[in-house]
Amino acid sequence: MARSAEKRGKDETAAAEKKVKATGKPAAGARGGITAPVTPSEDLAEIVGKDDLPRSEVVKKVWEYIKKHDLQDAKDRRQINGDDKLQKIFGKKSVSMFEMNKHLSAHLTAKKD
């Protein structure tokens, strides 16, 4: 019988904790790419907040904002019709969901260690 995703996650967490205790070194998790914390610009912070967040969380919060304010085009749901806040980020009135991340990345700064 296959393990559930939850069970697999618990097993991996237990294994990582065991390794940390054995070696005395902190766990080396993936903190690059989409999981690395980024700092939003002032314009983007109006939507997602000022705290450093992983890029995936930024995208999630932008989508929550879009859905909360009903900014998807009624005929073509792939198009996002920006309000005043989103137009500052996108630089234009309407963008496709596929080009949204390109515009977001211009408003994100990687956190320097």
C-alpha positions in Angstrom: 0.0 0.0 0.0 1.4 3.4 -0.9 2.0 6.0 1.8 -0.1 9.2 1.8 1.6 12.5 1.1 1.1 13.4 4.8 2.7 10.3 6.0 5.6 10.8 3.6 6.1 14.3 4.8 6.1 13.2 8.4 8.7 10.5 7.6 10.9 13.0 5.8 10.7 15.5 8.7 11.5 12.8 11.2 14.5 11.7 9.1 15.8 15.3 8.8 15.4 15.9 12.6 17.4 12.6 13.2 20.1 13.8 10.9 20.4 17.2 12.6 20.7 15.5 16.0 23.4 13.1 14.7 25.5 15.6 12.9 24.9 18.7 15.0 24.5 20.7 11.8 21.3 22.6 10.8 19.2 21.0 8.1 20.1 22.0 4.6 16.8 22.8 3.1 16.1 24.2 -0.3 16.0 28.0 0.1 16.7 29.0 -3.4 14.6 29.8 -6.4 10.9 30.0 -5.7 11.3 29.4 -2.0 14.0 32.1 -1.4 12.7 35.2 0.5 12.3 38.3 -1.7 11.5 41.9 -0.7 8.6 43.5 -2.6 8.8 47.1 -3.9 6.6 49.8 -2.4 4.0 49.4 -5.1 3.8 45.7 -4.7 3.8 46.0 -0.9 0.4 47.7 -1.1 -0.9 44.3 -2.2 1.2 41.7 -0.5 2.6 43.5 2.5 6.0 44.8 3.4 7.5 41.5 4.8 10.0 39.4 3.0 8.2 36.4 1.4 9.0 33.5 -0.9 8.2 34.3 -4.5 5.5 31.6 -4.4 3.7 33.4 -1.6 3.9 36.7 -3.4 2.2 35.2 -6.5 -0.4 33.5 -4.2 -1.2 36.8 -2.5 -1.5 38.7 -5.9 -3.9 36.0 -7.1 -6.0 36.4 -3.9 -6.1 40.1 -4.5 -7.1 39.6 -8.2 -9.9 37.2 -7.2 -11.1 39.3 -4.2 -11.5 42.4 -6.5 -12.8 40.4 -9.5 -10.1 41.6 -11.8 -10.1 38.7 -14.3 -11.7 39.5 -17.6 -15.2 38.1 -17.8 -14.8 36.8 -21.4 -11.2 35.6 -21.2 -10.3 34.5 -17.7 -6.6 34.4 -18.7 -6.6 38.2 -18.9 -6.2 40.3 -15.8 -7.6 43.8 -15.9 -5.5 45.9 -13.5 -7.0 48.4 -11.1 -4.8 51.4 -10.0 -2.5 49.3 -7.8 -1.9 46.5 -10.3 -1.4 49.0 -13.2 1.6 50.4 -11.3 3.1 46.9 -11.2 2.1 45.8 -14.7 2.8 49.1 -16.4 -0.4 48.7 -18.5 -4.1 48.2 -18.1 -4.3 44.5 -18.9 -1.9 41.5 -18.9 -2.2 37.8 -19.4 -1.8 35.5 -16.5 1.3 34.1 -18.2 3.1 37.4 -18.4 2.1 38.4 -14.8 5.2 36.8 -13.2 7.5 38.7 -15.6 6.0 42.0 -14.3 6.1 40.9 -10.7 9.8 39.9 -10.8 10.6 43.6 -11.7 9.1 44.5 -8.3 11.0 41.9 -6.2 14.5 42.1 -4.8 16.3 39.0 -3.7 17.4 39.1 -0.1 21.1 39.4 0.3 22.9 37.4 3.0 
